[in-house]
Amino acid sequence: MSSAPSKTSSEDVIGQKYDRCVADLIVKSGIGFGVGVVASVLLFRRRGWPVALSTGFGAGAAYADCDRSFNPARIPGTRIVPPSVLKEQK
């Protein structure tokens, strides 16, 4: 029995990211739905559009987080530097 950590396959990493994205979508959409229901009842005389709007905001926020998780190069302010440029600077 060795105590060395086992390597994680790329399929497992993608599966974990996907699971995290789905869980994030469910949580953020649920929070948006709840906020929309409260806003609809308290402020907008039981209209339906606040529920749809806030649920969409939650789903959009989850989509943006998932996009950053799968493609970290799309984070604003991040620049990808080729290895050749790094070697020239040394």
Secondary structure as UniProt FT lines:
FT   HELIX           10..42
FT   HELIX           49..70
FT   HELIX           72..74
FT   TURN            76..77
FT   HELIX           83..89
//
